[in-house]
Each structure stands twice: as C-alpha cells, then as structure tokens.
Amino acid sequence: MELYNGKVVCPRCDGNGLIGKHKVEDLKIIIYICDECDASWLDEDVSLDRFQDLTTFLETRGIKYKDAQIVDLGYGWFKT
C-alpha cells in the first residue's frame, strides 16, 4: 500500500487519488473510496485486484449513486 503524507494512494488511478473512509448510511457499512476515480473497497486491504467501482457496488445493493447517503469520515484512517 502506497502512502502520501500519511494518506493511502489509490492503486487504480496511478496515484491521482487518495482513499478516504466513508459510511454508507443506507447500508450501515464502512467503505473506502478513492476521491478521484470512485474505486471502492469494503475493508482496509486497498489493492488493485480487490476494488469495485462505487456505482456498481451501490447498484448491486439496490441503491442508486445519486440517492446514496455517504458520509465522509476522512483520510487519516490508516495507521502505520
């Protein structure tokens, strides 16, 4: 996992985005989302072979992206 100033760098968009921790209120779950490409992970194991596009993730769970209630919990979730 690559870090930049203590924040996790997105492996999908070649470092153009940072991974933030979020809560999807509709599903009552924590999810990790890239602020650039919307790649998402269900746990802290952020790797290129494990992401799912956020829109696809939400739609497979019955929620449209535009209707999702997603709360930003920040970037400082990863502790070295």
mmCIF file of the N, C-alpha and C atoms, coordinates in Angstrom:
data_MODEL
# 
_entry.id   MODEL 
# 
loop_
_atom_site.group_PDB 
_atom_site.id 
_atom_site.type_symbol 
_atom_site.label_atom_id 
_atom_site.label_alt_id 
_atom_site.label_comp_id 
_atom_site.label_asym_id 
_atom_site.label_entity_id 
_atom_site.label_seq_id 
_atom_site.pdbx_PDB_ins_code 
_atom_site.Cartn_x 
_atom_site.Cartn_y 
_atom_site.Cartn_z 
_atom_site.occupancy 
_atom_site.B_iso_or_equiv 
_atom_site.pdbx_formal_charge 
_atom_site.auth_seq_id 
_atom_site.auth_comp_id 
_atom_site.auth_asym_id 
_atom_site.auth_atom_id 
_atom_site.pdbx_PDB_model_num 
ATOM 1   N N  . MET A 1 1  ? 0.850   -1.170 0.000   1.00 0.00 ? 1  MET A N  1 
ATOM 2   C CA . MET A 1 1  ? 0.000   0.000  0.000   1.00 0.00 ? 1  MET A CA 1 
ATOM 3   C C  . MET A 1 1  ? 0.896   1.234  0.000   1.00 0.00 ? 1  MET A C  1 
ATOM 4   N N  . GLU A 1 2  ? 0.655   2.112  -0.938  1.00 0.00 ? 2  GLU A N  1 
ATOM 5   C CA . GLU A 1 2  ? 1.462   3.320  -1.061  1.00 0.00 ? 2  GLU A CA 1 
ATOM 6   C C  . GLU A 1 2  ? 0.824   4.458  -0.260  1.00 0.00 ? 2  GLU A C  1 
ATOM 7   N N  . LEU A 1 3  ? 1.663   5.217  0.422   1.00 0.00 ? 3  LEU A N  1 
ATOM 8   C CA . LEU A 1 3  ? 1.188   6.346  1.213   1.00 0.00 ? 3  LEU A CA 1 
ATOM 9   C C  . LEU A 1 3  ? 1.765   7.648  0.679   1.00 0.00 ? 3  LEU A C  1 
ATOM 10  N N  . TYR A 1 4  ? 1.001   8.718  0.849   1.00 0.00 ? 4  TYR A N  1 
ATOM 11  C CA . TYR A 1 4  ? 1.456   10.065 0.530   1.00 0.00 ? 4  TYR A CA 1 
ATOM 12  C C  . TYR A 1 4  ? 1.029   10.964 1.679   1.00 0.00 ? 4  TYR A C  1 
ATOM 13  N N  . ASN A 1 5  ? 1.984   11.520 2.396   1.00 0.00 ? 5  ASN A N  1 
ATOM 14  C CA . ASN A 1 5  ? 1.700   12.358 3.575   1.00 0.00 ? 5  ASN A CA 1 
ATOM 15  C C  . ASN A 1 5  ? 0.754   11.660 4.558   1.00 0.00 ? 5  ASN A C  1 
ATOM 16  N N  . GLY A 1 6  ? 0.941   10.365 4.760   1.00 0.00 ? 6  GLY A N  1 
ATOM 17  C CA . GLY A 1 6  ? 0.135   9.609  5.706   1.00 0.00 ? 6  GLY A CA 1 
ATOM 18  C C  . GLY A 1 6  ? -1.233  9.182  5.198   1.00 0.00 ? 6  GLY A C  1 
ATOM 19  N N  . LYS A 1 7  ? -1.510  9.449  3.940   1.00 0.00 ? 7  LYS A N  1 
ATOM 20  C CA . LYS A 1 7  ? -2.795  9.078  3.346   1.00 0.00 ? 7  LYS A CA 1 
ATOM 21  C C  . LYS A 1 7  ? -2.568  7.982  2.312   1.00 0.00 ? 7  LYS A C  1 
ATOM 22  N N  . VAL A 1 8  ? -3.545  7.102  2.157   1.00 0.00 ? 8  VAL A N  1 
ATOM 23  C CA . VAL A 1 8  ? -3.419  5.976  1.230   1.00 0.00 ? 8  VAL A CA 1 
ATOM 24  C C  . VAL A 1 8  ? -3.682  6.440  -0.198  1.00 0.00 ? 8  VAL A C  1 
ATOM 25  N N  . VAL A 1 9  ? -2.766  6.087  -1.091  1.00 0.00 ? 9  VAL A N  1 
ATOM 26  C CA . VAL A 1 9  ? -2.850  6.439  -2.506  1.00 0.00 ? 9  VAL A CA 1 
ATOM 27  C C  . VAL A 1 9  ? -3.635  5.355  -3.247  1.00 0.00 ? 9  VAL A C  1 
ATOM 28  N N  . CYS A 1 10 ? -4.473  5.767  -4.174  1.00 0.00 ? 10 CYS A N  1 
ATOM 29  C CA . CYS A 1 10 ? -5.282  4.823  -4.933  1.00 0.00 ? 10 CYS A CA 1 
ATOM 30  C C  . CYS A 1 10 ? -4.430  4.038  -5.929  1.00 0.00 ? 10 CYS A C  1 
ATOM 31  N N  . PRO A 1 11 ? -4.487  2.714  -5.875  1.00 0.00 ? 11 PRO A N  1 
ATOM 32  C CA . PRO A 1 11 ? -3.726  1.902  -6.827  1.00 0.00 ? 11 PRO A CA 1 
ATOM 33  C C  . PRO A 1 11 ? -4.383  1.833  -8.210  1.00 0.00 ? 11 PRO A C  1 
ATOM 34  N N  . ARG A 1 12 ? -5.654  2.170  -8.302  1.00 0.00 ? 12 ARG A N  1 
ATOM 35  C CA . ARG A 1 12 ? -6.368  2.088  -9.574  1.00 0.00 ? 12 ARG A CA 1 
ATOM 36  C C  . ARG A 1 12 ? -6.031  3.254  -10.504 1.00 0.00 ? 12 ARG A C  1 
ATOM 37  N N  . CYS A 1 13 ? -5.984  4.453  -9.974  1.00 0.00 ? 13 CYS A N  1 
ATOM 38  C CA . CYS A 1 13 ? -5.782  5.618  -10.841 1.00 0.00 ? 13 CYS A CA 1 
ATOM 39  C C  . CYS A 1 13 ? -4.347  6.137  -10.783 1.00 0.00 ? 13 CYS A C  1 
ATOM 40  N N  . ASP A 1 14 ? -3.427  5.241  -10.541 1.00 0.00 ? 14 ASP A N  1 
ATOM 41  C CA . ASP A 1 14 ? -1.994  5.541  -10.586 1.00 0.00 ? 14 ASP A CA 1 
ATOM 42  C C  . ASP A 1 14 ? -1.584  6.714  -9.698  1.00 0.00 ? 14 ASP A C  1 
ATOM 43  N N  . GLY A 1 15 ? -2.151  6.786  -8.522  1.00 0.00 ? 15 GLY A N  1 
ATOM 44  C CA . GLY A 1 15 ? -1.740  7.808  -7.573  1.00 0.00 ? 15 GLY A CA 1 
ATOM 45  C C  . GLY A 1 15 ? -2.383  9.160  -7.750  1.00 0.00 ? 15 GLY A C  1 
ATOM 46  N N  . ASN A 1 16 ? -3.348  9.292  -8.622  1.00 0.00 ? 16 ASN A N  1 
ATOM 47  C CA . ASN A 1 16 ? -4.030  10.573 -8.805  1.00 0.00 ? 16 ASN A CA 1 
ATOM 48  C C  . ASN A 1 16 ? -5.044  10.850 -7.705  1.00 0.00 ? 16 ASN A C  1 
ATOM 49  N N  . GLY A 1 17 ? -5.459  9.818  -6.984  1.00 0.00 ? 17 GLY A N  1 
ATOM 50  C CA . GLY A 1 17 ? -6.461  9.986  -5.937  1.00 0.00 ? 17 GLY A CA 1 
ATOM 51  C C  . GLY A 1 17 ? -6.004  9.424  -4.615  1.00 0.00 ? 17 GLY A C  1 
ATOM 52  N N  . LEU A 1 18 ? -6.688  9.843  -3.560  1.00 0.00 ? 18 LEU A N  1 
ATOM 53  C CA . LEU A 1 18 ? -6.433  9.348  -2.215  1.00 0.00 ? 18 LEU A CA 1 
ATOM 54  C C  . LEU A 1 18 ? -7.671  8.628  -1.713  1.00 0.00 ? 18 LEU A C  1 
ATOM 55  N N  . ILE A 1 19 ? -7.450  7.634  -0.872  1.00 0.00 ? 19 ILE A N  1 
ATOM 56  C CA . ILE A 1 19 ? -8.548  6.806  -0.362  1.00 0.00 ? 19 ILE A CA 1 
ATOM 57  C C  . ILE A 1 19 ? -9.058  7.366  0.964   1.00 0.00 ? 19 ILE A C  1 
ATOM 58  N N  . GLY A 1 20 ? -10.334 7.696  0.973   1.00 0.00 ? 20 GLY A N  1 
ATOM 59  C CA . GLY A 1 20 ? -10.974 8.180  2.185   1.00 0.00 ? 20 GLY A CA 1 
ATOM 60  C C  . GLY A 1 20 ? -11.887 7.117  2.774   1.00 0.00 ? 20 GLY A C  1 
ATOM 61  N N  . LYS A 1 21 ? -12.104 7.227  4.061   1.00 0.00 ? 21 LYS A N  1 
ATOM 62  C CA . LYS A 1 21 ? -13.021 6.323  4.770   1.00 0.00 ? 21 LYS A CA 1 
ATOM 63  C C  . LYS A 1 21 ? -14.400 6.983  4.779   1.00 0.00 ? 21 LYS A C  1 
ATOM 64  N N  . HIS A 1 22 ? -15.434 6.200  4.463   1.00 0.00 ? 22 HIS A N  1 
ATOM 65  C CA . HIS A 1 22 ? -16.798 6.728  4.381   1.00 0.00 ? 22 HIS A CA 1 
ATOM 66  C C  . HIS A 1 22 ? -17.776 5.750  5.025   1.00 0.00 ? 22 HIS A C  1 
ATOM 67  N N  . LYS A 1 23 ? -18.913 6.285  5.406   1.00 0.00 ? 23 LYS A N  1 
ATOM 68  C CA . LYS A 1 23 ? -20.004 5.440  5.898   1.00 0.00 ? 23 LYS A CA 1 
ATOM 69  C C  . LYS A 1 23 ? -21.167 5.577  4.930   1.00 0.00 ? 23 LYS A C  1 
ATOM 70  N N  . VAL A 1 24 ? -21.653 4.443  4.431   1.00 0.00 ? 24 VAL A N  1 
ATOM 71  C CA . VAL A 1 24 ? -22.846 4.444  3.586   1.00 0.00 ? 24 VAL A CA 1 
ATOM 72  C C  . VAL A 1 24 ? -24.025 4.265  4.537   1.00 0.00 ? 24 VAL A C  1 
ATOM 73  N N  . GLU A 1 25 ? -24.707 5.367  4.824   1.00 0.00 ? 25 GLU A N  1 
ATOM 74  C CA . GLU A 1 25 ? -25.803 5.355  5.803   1.00 0.00 ? 25 GLU A CA 1 
ATOM 75  C C  . GLU A 1 25 ? -26.907 4.373  5.418   1.00 0.00 ? 25 GLU A C  1 
ATOM 76  N N  . ASP A 1 26 ? -27.215 4.289  4.125   1.00 0.00 ? 26 ASP A N  1 
ATOM 77  C CA . ASP A 1 26 ? -28.291 3.421  3.651   1.00 0.00 ? 26 ASP A CA 1 
ATOM 78  C C  . ASP A 1 26 ? -28.030 1.946  4.000   1.00 0.00 ? 26 ASP A C  1 
ATOM 79  N N  . LEU A 1 27 ? -26.752 1.566  3.981   1.00 0.00 ? 27 LEU A N  1 
ATOM 80  C CA . LEU A 1 27 ? -26.372 0.171  4.214   1.00 0.00 ? 27 LEU A CA 1 
ATOM 81  C C  . LEU A 1 27 ? -25.773 -0.063 5.599   1.00 0.00 ? 27 LEU A C  1 
ATOM 82  N N  . LYS A 1 28 ? -25.496 1.031  6.298   1.00 0.00 ? 28 LYS A N  1 
ATOM 83  C CA . LYS A 1 28 ? -24.875 0.953  7.624   1.00 0.00 ? 28 LYS A CA 1 
ATOM 84  C C  . LYS A 1 28 ? -23.542 0.211  7.585   1.00 0.00 ? 28 LYS A C  1 
ATOM 85  N N  . ILE A 1 29 ? -22.720 0.578  6.590   1.00 0.00 ? 29 ILE A N  1 
ATOM 86  C CA . ILE A 1 29 ? -21.401 -0.036 6.463   1.00 0.00 ? 29 ILE A CA 1 
ATOM 87  C C  . ILE A 1 29 ? -20.331 1.035  6.243   1.00 0.00 ? 29 ILE A C  1 
ATOM 88  N N  . ILE A 1 30 ? -19.104 0.654  6.543   1.00 0.00 ? 30 ILE A N  1 
ATOM 89  C CA . ILE A 1 30 ? -17.938 1.486  6.258   1.00 0.00 ? 30 ILE A CA 1 
ATOM 90  C C  . ILE A 1 30 ? -17.362 1.028  4.924   1.00 0.00 ? 30 ILE A C  1 
ATOM 91  N N  . ILE A 1 31 ? -16.961 1.988  4.102   1.00 0.00 ? 31 ILE A N  1 
ATOM 92  C CA . ILE A 1 31 ? -16.378 1.691  2.799   1.00 0.00 ? 31 ILE A CA 1 
ATOM 93  C C  . ILE A 1 31 ? -15.245 2.683  2.552   1.00 0.00 ? 31 ILE A C  1 
ATOM 94  N N  . TYR A 1 32 ? -14.276 2.271  1.774   1.00 0.00 ? 32 TYR A N  1 
ATOM 95  C CA . TYR A 1 32 ? -13.113 3.097  1.457   1.00 0.00 ? 32 TYR A CA 1 
ATOM 96  C C  . TYR A 1 32 ? -13.197 3.463  -0.024  1.00 0.00 ? 32 TYR A C  1 
ATOM 97  N N  . ILE A 1 33 ? -13.160 4.781  -0.316  1.00 0.00 ? 33 ILE A N  1 
ATOM 98  C CA . ILE A 1 33 ? -13.435 5.269  -1.679  1.00 0.00 ? 33 ILE A CA 1 
ATOM 99  C C  . ILE A 1 33 ? -12.329 6.222  -2.131  1.00 0.00 ? 33 ILE A C  1 
ATOM 100 N N  . CYS A 1 34 ? -11.900 6.061  -3.386  1.00 0.00 ? 34 CYS A N  1 
ATOM 101 C CA . CYS A 1 34 ? -10.939 6.980  -3.996  1.00 0.00 ? 34 CYS A CA 1 
ATOM 102 C C  . CYS A 1 34 ? -11.653 8.286  -4.341  1.00 0.00 ? 34 CYS A C  1 
ATOM 103 N N  . ASP A 1 35 ? -11.039 9.405  -3.991  1.00 0.00 ? 35 ASP A N  1 
ATOM 104 C CA . ASP A 1 35 ? -11.656 10.700 -4.276  1.00 0.00 ? 35 ASP A CA 1 
ATOM 105 C C  . ASP A 1 35 ? -11.506 11.132 -5.736  1.00 0.00 ? 35 ASP A C  1 
ATOM 106 N N  . GLU A 1 36 ? -10.792 10.353 -6.526  1.00 0.00 ? 36 GLU A N  1 
ATOM 107 C CA . GLU A 1 36 ? -10.597 10.684 -7.934  1.00 0.00 ? 36 GLU A CA 1 
ATOM 108 C C  . GLU A 1 36 ? -11.401 9.771  -8.868  1.00 0.00 ? 36 GLU A C  1 
ATOM 109 N N  . CYS A 1 37 ? -11.289 8.461  -8.690  1.00 0.00 ? 37 CYS A N  1 
ATOM 110 C CA . CYS A 1 37 ? -11.884 7.531  -9.666  1.00 0.00 ? 37 CYS A CA 1 
ATOM 111 C C  . CYS A 1 37 ? -13.063 6.727  -9.116  1.00 0.00 ? 37 CYS A C  1 
ATOM 112 N N  . ASP A 1 38 ? -13.424 6.916  -7.850  1.00 0.00 ? 38 ASP A N  1 
ATOM 113 C CA . ASP A 1 38 ? -14.544 6.218  -7.209  1.00 0.00 ? 38 ASP A CA 1 
ATOM 114 C C  . ASP A 1 38 ? -14.365 4.706  -7.104  1.00 0.00 ? 38 ASP A C  1 
ATOM 115 N N  . ALA A 1 39 ? -13.115 4.242  -7.128  1.00 0.00 ? 39 ALA A N  1 
ATOM 116 C CA . ALA A 1 39 ? -12.867 2.837  -6.794  1.00 0.00 ? 39 ALA A CA 1 
ATOM 117 C C  . ALA A 1 39 ? -13.231 2.681  -5.320  1.00 0.00 ? 39 ALA A C  1 
ATOM 118 N N  . SER A 1 40 ? -13.749 1.517  -4.940  1.00 0.00 ? 40 SER A N  1 
ATOM 119 C CA . SER A 1 40 ? -14.159 1.320  -3.550  1.00 0.00 ? 40 SER A CA 1 
ATOM 120 C C  . SER A 1 40 ? -13.737 -0.053 -3.038  1.00 0.00 ? 40 SER A C  1 
ATOM 121 N N  . TRP A 1 41 ? -13.544 -0.102 -1.724  1.00 0.00 ? 41 TRP A N  1 
ATOM 122 C CA . TRP A 1 41 ? -13.157 -1.329 -1.033  1.00 0.00 ? 41 TRP A CA 1 
ATOM 123 C C  . TRP A 1 41 ? -13.981 -1.454 0.238   1.00 0.00 ? 41 TRP A C  1 
ATOM 124 N N  . LEU A 1 42 ? -14.296 -2.674 0.617   1.00 0.00 ? 42 LEU A N  1 
ATOM 125 C CA . LEU A 1 42 ? -15.079 -2.914 1.827   1.00 0.00 ? 42 LEU A CA 1 
ATOM 126 C C  . LEU A 1 42 ? -14.236 -3.017 3.087   1.00 0.00 ? 42 LEU A C  1 
ATOM 127 N N  . ASP A 1 43 ? -12.929 -3.074 2.926   1.00 0.00 ? 43 ASP A N  1 
ATOM 128 C CA . ASP A 1 43 ? -12.061 -3.137 4.095   1.00 0.00 ? 43 ASP A CA 1 
ATOM 129 C C  . ASP A 1 43 ? -10.775 -2.382 3.809   1.00 0.00 ? 43 ASP A C  1 
ATOM 130 N N  . GLU A 1 44 ? -9.873  -2.368 4.763   1.00 0.00 ? 44 GLU A N  1 
ATOM 131 C CA . GLU A 1 44 ? -8.646  -1.599 4.650   1.00 0.00 ? 44 GLU A CA 1 
ATOM 132 C C  . GLU A 1 44 ? -7.609  -2.234 3.733   1.00 0.00 ? 44 GLU A C  1 
ATOM 133 N N  . ASP A 1 45 ? -7.909  -3.370 3.157   1.00 0.00 ? 45 ASP A N  1 
ATOM 134 C CA . ASP A 1 45 ? -6.981  -4.033 2.239   1.00 0.00 ? 45 ASP A CA 1 
ATOM 135 C C  . ASP A 1 45 ? -7.155  -3.429 0.846   1.00 0.00 ? 45 ASP A C  1 
ATOM 136 N N  . VAL A 1 46 ? -6.609  -2.236 0.671   1.00 0.00 ? 46 VAL A N  1 
ATOM 137 C CA . VAL A 1 46 ? -6.741  -1.492 -0.583  1.00 0.00 ? 46 VAL A CA 1 
ATOM 138 C C  . VAL A 1 46 ? -5.686  -1.993 -1.570  1.00 0.00 ? 46 VAL A C  1 
ATOM 139 N N  . SER A 1 47 ? -6.137  -2.727 -2.573  1.00 0.00 ? 47 SER A N  1 
ATOM 140 C CA . SER A 1 47 ? -5.218  -3.218 -3.600  1.00 0.00 ? 47 SER A CA 1 
ATOM 141 C C  . SER A 1 47 ? -5.931  -3.217 -4.952  1.00 0.00 ? 47 SER A C  1 
ATOM 142 N N  . LEU A 1 48 ? -5.143  -3.214 -6.009  1.00 0.00 ? 48 LEU A N  1 
ATOM 143 C CA . LEU A 1 48 ? -5.686  -3.105 -7.359  1.00 0.00 ? 48 LEU A CA 1 
ATOM 144 C C  . LEU A 1 48 ? -6.612  -4.258 -7.728  1.00 0.00 ? 48 LEU A C  1 
ATOM 145 N N  . ASP A 1 49 ? -6.337  -5.441 -7.229  1.00 0.00 ? 49 ASP A N  1 
ATOM 146 C CA . ASP A 1 49 ? -7.136  -6.612 -7.604  1.00 0.00 ? 49 ASP A CA 1 
ATOM 147 C C  . ASP A 1 49 ? -8.399  -6.792 -6.755  1.00 0.00 ? 49 ASP A C  1 
ATOM 148 N N  . ARG A 1 50 ? -8.692  -5.846 -5.839  1.00 0.00 ? 50 ARG A N  1 
ATOM 149 C CA . ARG A 1 50 ? -9.835  -6.015 -4.948  1.00 0.00 ? 50 ARG A CA 1 
ATOM 150 C C  . ARG A 1 50 ? -10.885 -4.903 -5.030  1.00 0.00 ? 50 ARG A C  1 
ATOM 151 N N  . PHE A 1 51 ? -10.702 -3.910 -5.877  1.00 0.00 ? 51 PHE A N  1 
ATOM 152 C CA . PHE A 1 51 ? -11.636 -2.787 -5.892  1.00 0.00 ? 51 PHE A CA 1 
ATOM 153 C C  . PHE A 1 51 ? -12.898 -3.111 -6.695  1.00 0.00 ? 51 PHE A C  1 
ATOM 154 N N  . GLN A 1 52 ? -13.929 -2.314 -6.429  1.00 0.00 ? 52 GLN A N  1 
ATOM 155 C CA . GLN A 1 52 ? -15.144 -2.348 -7.236  1.00 0.00 ? 52 GLN A CA 1 
ATOM 156 C C  . GLN A 1 52 ? -15.548 -0.896 -7.463  1.00 0.00 ? 52 GLN A C  1 
ATOM 157 N N  . ASP A 1 53 ? -16.018 -0.578 -8.646  1.00 0.00 ? 53 ASP A N  1 
ATOM 158 C CA . ASP A 1 53 ? -16.492 0.764  -8.928  1.00 0.00 ? 53 ASP A CA 1 
ATOM 159 C C  . ASP A 1 53 ? -17.644 1.098  -7.975  1.00 0.00 ? 53 ASP A C  1 
ATOM 160 N N  . LEU A 1 54 ? -17.626 2.301  -7.420  1.00 0.00 ? 54 LEU A N  1 
ATOM 161 C CA . LEU A 1 54 ? -18.623 2.671  -6.417  1.00 0.00 ? 54 LEU A CA 1 
ATOM 162 C C  . LEU A 1 54 ? -20.050 2.564  -6.934  1.00 0.00 ? 54 LEU A C  1 
ATOM 163 N N  . THR A 1 55 ? -20.299 3.026  -8.150  1.00 0.00 ? 55 THR A N  1 
ATOM 164 C CA . THR A 1 55 ? -21.648 2.942  -8.713  1.00 0.00 ? 55 THR A CA 1 
ATOM 165 C C  . THR A 1 55 ? -22.122 1.501  -8.798  1.00 0.00 ? 55 THR A C  1 
ATOM 166 N N  . THR A 1 56 ? -21.259 0.613  -9.263  1.00 0.00 ? 56 THR A N  1 
ATOM 167 C CA . THR A 1 56 ? -21.595 -0.813 -9.356  1.00 0.00 ? 56 THR A CA 1 
ATOM 168 C C  . THR A 1 56 ? -21.839 -1.388 -7.967  1.00 0.00 ? 56 THR A C  1 
ATOM 169 N N  . PHE A 1 57 ? -20.972 -1.052 -7.027  1.00 0.00 ? 57 PHE A N  1 
ATOM 170 C CA . PHE A 1 57 ? -21.116 -1.526 -5.654  1.00 0.00 ? 57 PHE A CA 1 
ATOM 171 C C  . PHE A 1 57 ? -22.491 -1.157 -5.097  1.00 0.00 ? 57 PHE A C  1 
ATOM 172 N N  . LEU A 1 58 ? -22.868 0.098  -5.248  1.00 0.00 ? 58 LEU A N  1 
ATOM 173 C CA . LEU A 1 58 ? -24.157 0.563  -4.715  1.00 0.00 ? 58 LEU A CA 1 
ATOM 174 C C  . LEU A 1 58 ? -25.342 -0.070 -5.443  1.00 0.00 ? 58 LEU A C  1 
ATOM 175 N N  . GLU A 1 59 ? -25.282 -0.114 -6.771  1.00 0.00 ? 59 GLU A N  1 
ATOM 176 C CA . GLU A 1 59 ? -26.408 -0.645 -7.543  1.00 0.00 ? 59 GLU A CA 1 
ATOM 177 C C  . GLU A 1 59 ? -26.642 -2.130 -7.288  1.00 0.00 ? 59 GLU A C  1 
ATOM 178 N N  . THR A 1 60 ? -25.591 -2.897 -7.035  1.00 0.00 ? 60 THR A N  1 
ATOM 179 C CA . THR A 1 60 ? -25.780 -4.315 -6.729  1.00 0.00 ? 60 THR A CA 1 
ATOM 180 C C  . THR A 1 60 ? -26.430 -4.504 -5.361  1.00 0.00 ? 60 THR A C  1 
ATOM 181 N N  . ARG A 1 61 ? -26.470 -3.422 -4.588  1.00 0.00 ? 61 ARG A N  1 
ATOM 182 C CA . ARG A 1 61 ? -27.113 -3.461 -3.274  1.00 0.00 ? 61 ARG A CA 1 
ATOM 183 C C  . ARG A 1 61 ? -28.412 -2.666 -3.249  1.00 0.00 ? 61 ARG A C  1 
ATOM 184 N N  . GLY A 1 62 ? -28.895 -2.302 -4.456  1.00 0.00 ? 62 GLY A N  1 
ATOM 185 C CA . GLY A 1 62 ? -30.199 -1.668 -4.581  1.00 0.00 ? 62 GLY A CA 1 
ATOM 186 C C  . GLY A 1 62 ? -30.237 -0.171 -4.352  1.00 0.00 ? 62 GLY A C  1 
ATOM 187 N N  . ILE A 1 63 ? -29.091 0.502  -4.424  1.00 0.00 ? 63 ILE A N  1 
ATOM 188 C CA . ILE A 1 63 ? -29.049 1.945  -4.192  1.00 0.00 ? 63 ILE A CA 1 
ATOM 189 C C  . ILE A 1 63 ? -28.468 2.640  -5.417  1.00 0.00 ? 63 ILE A C  1 
ATOM 190 N N  . LYS A 1 64 ? -29.123 3.685  -5.863  1.00 0.00 ? 64 LYS A N  1 
ATOM 191 C CA . LYS A 1 64 ? -28.590 4.480  -6.968  1.00 0.00 ? 64 LYS A CA 1 
ATOM 192 C C  . LYS A 1 64 ? -27.561 5.461  -6.406  1.00 0.00 ? 64 LYS A C  1 
ATOM 193 N N  . TYR A 1 65 ? -26.499 5.678  -7.172  1.00 0.00 ? 65 TYR A N  1 
ATOM 194 C CA . TYR A 1 65 ? -25.414 6.560  -6.742  1.00 0.00 ? 65 TYR A CA 1 
ATOM 195 C C  . TYR A 1 65 ? -25.941 7.931  -6.308  1.00 0.00 ? 65 TYR A C  1 
ATOM 196 N N  . LYS A 1 66 ? -26.849 8.506  -7.103  1.00 0.00 ? 66 LYS A N  1 
ATOM 197 C CA . LYS A 1 66 ? -27.355 9.852  -6.812  1.00 0.00 ? 66 LYS A CA 1 
ATOM 198 C C  . LYS A 1 66 ? -28.202 9.904  -5.537  1.00 0.00 ? 66 LYS A C  1 
ATOM 199 N N  . ASP A 1 67 ? -28.717 8.762  -5.096  1.00 0.00 ? 67 ASP A N  1 
ATOM 200 C CA . ASP A 1 67 ? -29.560 8.714  -3.902  1.00 0.00 ? 67 ASP A CA 1 
ATOM 201 C C  . ASP A 1 67 ? -28.813 8.263  -2.652  1.00 0.00 ? 67 ASP A C  1 
ATOM 202 N N  . ALA A 1 68 ? -27.593 7.794  -2.813  1.00 0.00 ? 68 ALA A N  1 
ATOM 203 C CA . ALA A 1 68 ? -26.844 7.240  -1.677  1.00 0.00 ? 68 ALA A CA 1 
ATOM 204 C C  . ALA A 1 68 ? -26.486 8.328  -0.668  1.00 0.00 ? 68 ALA A C  1 
ATOM 205 N N  . GLN A 1 69 ? -26.602 7.985  0.591   1.00 0.00 ? 69 GLN A N  1 
ATOM 206 C CA . GLN A 1 69 ? -26.218 8.881  1.675   1.00 0.00 ? 69 GLN A CA 1 
ATOM 207 C C  . GLN A 1 69 ? -24.856 8.418  2.188   1.00 0.00 ? 69 GLN A C  1 
ATOM 208 N N  . ILE A 1 70 ? -23.812 9.099  1.706   1.00 0.00 ? 70 ILE A N  1 
ATOM 209 C CA . ILE A 1 70 ? -22.452 8.714  2.031   1.00 0.00 ? 70 ILE A CA 1 
ATOM 210 C C  . ILE A 1 70 ? -21.816 9.814  2.872   1.00 0.00 ? 70 ILE A C  1 
ATOM 211 N N  . VAL A 1 71 ? -21.344 9.438  4.046   1.00 0.00 ? 71 VAL A N  1 
ATOM 212 C CA . VAL A 1 71 ? -20.738 10.388 4.979   1.00 0.00 ? 71 VAL A CA 1 
ATOM 213 C C  . VAL A 1 71 ? -19.218 10.234 4.931   1.00 0.00 ? 71 VAL A C  1 
ATOM 214 N N  . ASP A 1 72 ? -18.519 11.333 4.722   1.00 0.00 ? 72 ASP A N  1 
ATOM 215 C CA . ASP A 1 72 ? -17.065 11.355 4.667   1.00 0.00 ? 72 ASP A CA 1 
ATOM 216 C C  . ASP A 1 72 ? -16.508 11.296 6.092   1.00 0.00 ? 72 ASP A C  1 
ATOM 217 N N  . LEU A 1 73 ? -15.671 10.288 6.354   1.00 0.00 ? 73 LEU A N  1 
ATOM 218 C CA . LEU A 1 73 ? -15.066 10.134 7.674   1.00 0.00 ? 73 LEU A CA 1 
ATOM 219 C C  . LEU A 1 73 ? -13.581 10.523 7.672   1.00 0.00 ? 73 LEU A C  1 
ATOM 220 N N  . GLY A 1 74 ? -13.076 10.976 6.549   1.00 0.00 ? 74 GLY A N  1 
ATOM 221 C CA . GLY A 1 74 ? -11.716 11.494 6.481   1.00 0.00 ? 74 GLY A CA 1 
ATOM 222 C C  . GLY A 1 74 ? -10.697 10.567 5.843   1.00 0.00 ? 74 GLY A C  1 
ATOM 223 N N  . TYR A 1 75 ? -9.484  11.105 5.746   1.00 0.00 ? 75 TYR A N  1 
ATOM 224 C CA . TYR A 1 75 ? -8.390  10.382 5.096   1.00 0.00 ? 75 TYR A CA 1 
ATOM 225 C C  . TYR A 1 75 ? -7.424  9.762  6.092   1.00 0.00 ? 75 TYR A C  1 
ATOM 226 N N  . GLY A 1 76 ? -7.466  10.157 7.319   1.00 0.00 ? 76 GLY A N  1 
ATOM 227 C CA . GLY A 1 76 ? -6.488  9.706  8.302   1.00 0.00 ? 76 GLY A CA 1 
ATOM 228 C C  . GLY A 1 76 ? -6.809  8.386  8.959   1.00 0.00 ? 76 GLY A C  1 
ATOM 229 N N  . TRP A 1 77 ? -7.427  7.478  8.246   1.00 0.00 ? 77 TRP A N  1 
ATOM 230 C CA . TRP A 1 77 ? -7.845  6.194  8.826   1.00 0.00 ? 77 TRP A CA 1 
ATOM 231 C C  . TRP A 1 77 ? -6.717  5.181  8.891   1.00 0.00 ? 77 TRP A C  1 
ATOM 232 N N  . PHE A 1 78 ? -5.689  5.308  8.069   1.00 0.00 ? 78 PHE A N  1 
ATOM 233 C CA . PHE A 1 78 ? -4.630  4.308  8.010   1.00 0.00 ? 78 PHE A CA 1 
ATOM 234 C C  . PHE A 1 78 ? -3.524  4.660  8.991   1.00 0.00 ? 78 PHE A C  1 
ATOM 235 N N  . LYS A 1 79 ? -3.225  3.757  9.869   1.00 0.00 ? 79 LYS A N  1 
ATOM 236 C CA . LYS A 1 79 ? -2.193  3.986  10.879  1.00 0.00 ? 79 LYS A CA 1 
ATOM 237 C C  . LYS A 1 79 ? -1.005  3.072  10.605  1.00 0.00 ? 79 LYS A C  1 
ATOM 238 N N  . THR A 1 80 ? 0.174   3.660  10.470  1.00 0.00 ? 80 THR A N  1 
ATOM 239 C CA . THR A 1 80 ? 1.382   2.876  10.201  1.00 0.00 ? 80 THR A CA 1 
ATOM 240 C C  . THR A 1 80 ? 1.979   2.334  11.468  1.00 0.00 ? 80 THR A C  1 
# 
